[in-house]
Amino acid sequence: MKVLIVGAGPAGLTTAVELARRGIVSDVIDLRESGSGLSRAVGILPASLEILKPSGVTGKLLATGMKVRQVRIYRHSSLALALPLKGSGADDEFVLGLAQDRTETHLRDVLSELGGTVRYGTELVDLRQDANKVTVEMRDGAKAEYDYVVGADGARSTTRELLNIDFRGHDLPETWSIADVDAEGWPNTNAFTVCQLSGGDVVVVVPLEPNRFRVVSNTEDALAALPLNLNVTNIRRAGEFKISIRQAAQYGVGRVFLVGDAAHCHSPVGGRGMNLGIADGAELARRMVEGGLEGYGEARHKVGKEVIAFSEAVRKVMTSRNPVTRFLVLAVLRTASFMPALQRQFAKKILYG
Ligand SMILES: Cc1cc2nc3c(=O)[nH]c(=O)nc-3n(C[C@H](O)[C@H](O)[C@H](O)COP(=O)(O)OP(=O)(O)OC[C@H]3O[C@@H](n4cnc5c(N)ncnc54)[C@H](O)[C@@H]3O)c2cc1C
């Protein structure tokens, strides 16, 4: 079976790894000149660790990531709730904090151990298909034929555009800010720290390494908005980003399929995006080898729709500017702080969706 994977982000690399461990070494291309240095997704959920275990990727992730076992919610600088991430009663429950570029490096390393490689500097510009094959064309004019093509080329997917698939949804008007920093003395190194500010503003701190953190906010300057003391020694990257809430009307046409952000995108609240793409890639690879490809699109569209709804519900509650909603959120948090059963329900939702 000849498979082309367009895009070497987490979704494309997972598809390639999951095919390779079943004996199918695909061609993986990416228009970048080398791997990305951006640490976009920082939370790896238990489901993704389970998916990536058989290939050996999970072992590498666990060796480098930070085990986040708590969510600490502050009203400005006062702690409102410290929620242990204990949802199912399993001994060791956590979200793994790790910068996305590190996650991609581990996926690439395992892919190369399994005989695969990423061809960088190669951009898909055209594709045509008939009942038996897909013919693709690259920016340099090179053409090739494949049995299947996987569009893992992100939110602005060329593959999706070439298939004429509608990317339905909307863009949020507000700008969010992000900073990846080295810092010392932060007390919450095993926790997601969420600070609720006035008027629906929020700042979140995620540990990535013992002294490396992600700070993200729906304000103009995440670091300036943080009401707690983070002793920053180095700013690796600071910038702004916009959020789109969109989902492809269908996850493929004929012999061409979509995975990851090419099929869906939403806010980083809840930390679902990359994890959803990892699950898409794993399921597509399994169906390519074991059968049931025709059910891929419908199955993953349904999951994607649910995840987008969950992520949007959390974002709206977290950033609500409505004083009644904010009062209710605080009341629920206060109640949860002395109700272990409610805390477990929250934890379960965060860990397992
Ligand atoms: C600020 C921020 C924070 C986030 N935090 C989280 C988080 O905590 N948890 C989480 O789960 N998710 C998070 N996300 C979302 C997450 O980063 C994405 O869901 C994830 O990167 C999508 O992976 P992907 O492989 O589908 O696409 P991408 O990572 O976008 O990779 C697509 C690749 O395709 C390549 N490509 C594009 N077009 C072509 C072409 N024509 N030919 C060849 N190659 C092409 C690109 O160069 C790119 O390398 C965050 C996103 C942002 C912006």
The ligand as an ORCA input file, in Angstrom:
! r2SCAN-3c Opt
* xyz 0 1
  C      -1.290     28.882     20.982
  C      -1.794     27.497     20.829
  C      -1.862     26.657     21.930
  C      -2.325     25.352     21.784
  N      -2.375     24.541     22.883
  C      -2.839     23.269     22.762
  C      -2.849     22.364     23.874
  O      -2.459     22.696     24.981
  N      -3.306     21.105     23.672
  C      -3.719     20.664     22.439
  O      -4.113     19.490     22.330
  N      -3.701     21.491     21.360
  C      -3.277     22.774     21.487
  N      -3.207     23.593     20.399
  C      -3.622     23.079     19.087
  C      -2.507     22.264     18.425
  O      -1.309     23.013     18.340
  C      -2.947     21.806     17.063
  O      -4.194     21.173     17.200
  C      -1.947     20.853     16.427
  O      -0.729     21.461     16.140
  C      -2.496     20.321     15.111
  O      -1.616     19.375     14.609
  P      -1.675     18.977     13.080
  O      -0.629     17.941     12.903
  O      -3.076     18.684     12.688
  O      -1.319     20.311     12.275
  P      -0.036     21.251     12.358
  O       0.683     21.079     13.631
  O      -0.501     22.608     11.976
  O       0.907     20.676     11.203
  C       0.577     20.809      9.837
  C       1.868     20.673      9.010
  O       1.508     20.622      7.632
  C       2.485     21.345      6.888
  N       1.859     21.753      5.619
  C       0.866     22.650      5.444
  N       0.528     22.716      4.145
  C       1.328     21.848      3.467
  C       1.461     21.464      2.091
  N       0.685     21.992      1.134
  N       2.423     20.549      1.758
  C       3.219     20.016      2.721
  N       3.128     20.337      4.038
  C       2.186     21.233      4.407
  C       2.849     22.510      7.805
  O       4.127     23.025      7.479
  C       2.798     21.857      9.195
  O       4.082     21.394      9.599
  C      -2.747     24.898     20.515
  C      -2.677     25.752     19.407
  C      -2.214     27.032     19.556
  C      -2.140     27.944     18.346
*
